[in-house]
Amino acid sequence: MPTSRPKNKLLKIYKVLFKHFGPQAWWPAETPFEVMVGAILTQNTNWKNVEKAIANLKGAGGLGAKGLERIDLRKLESLIKPSGYYRQKAKKLKAFVRYFLKEYGGSLRKMREVDGEKLRKELLEVHGIGPETADSILLYALDKPTFVVDAYTKRIGNRVGLFKFSDYHEIKEFFEKNLSKELEMYKEYHALLVELGKNYCKTKPECSDCPIRRYCDWVRH
């Protein structure tokens, strides 16, 4: 069973971040399918680059499962080039769309009816989808309560002193054991950590104005 100490610290940090940054209302997308595409495109790049690639797909009428299935691979590469690693990502998008259409007929409703753990296993078997991408799709597109771990989560958690490990699944388990399994909290907490990482807890941290400095081992030591 989780101890009360990490749980209390997690909740305190959440409340401070929520008060400081406000609700994040993530993921920034018009449709759940756009979330799925964005989760793949955002691998190893920043969101501004992903927005350019998504705008290109929309302009070409290719931001839909059947549209992505039909589009020529070279054309797809050209459209998503702003996101970087575009050749690999084009193949990943094609693989995901094939899975989505074959297993669920392109229906988000059918996909949402499936147990989250089963979906996660399926997603991890799709070419190019790792744990962070799978969990992002599950949480933000399919409303399955699973905690997303990214580079910001790892950096902040270790600096603050929440944990002293870097394995994805260990960190995911830490958050899920010490937080109530609430969909909106998972969404907000992850998004708030991203904001903290972008604005304060950078590679070279800006600790003096950080909203959670009073809870941080890095600041104390």
Secondary structure, DSSP 8 states (H G I E B T S, - for coil): ---HHHHHHHHHHHHHHHHHH--------SSHHHHHHHHHHTTTS-HHHHHHHHHHHHHTT--SHHHHHHS-HHHHHHHTGGGSSHHHHHHHHHHHHHHHHHHHTT-HHHHHTS-HHHHHHHHHTSTT--HHHHHHIIIIIT--------HHHHHHHHHHTS-S---HHHHHHHHHHHS---HHHHHHHHHHHHHHHHHTS-SS---TT-TTGGG-HHHH-
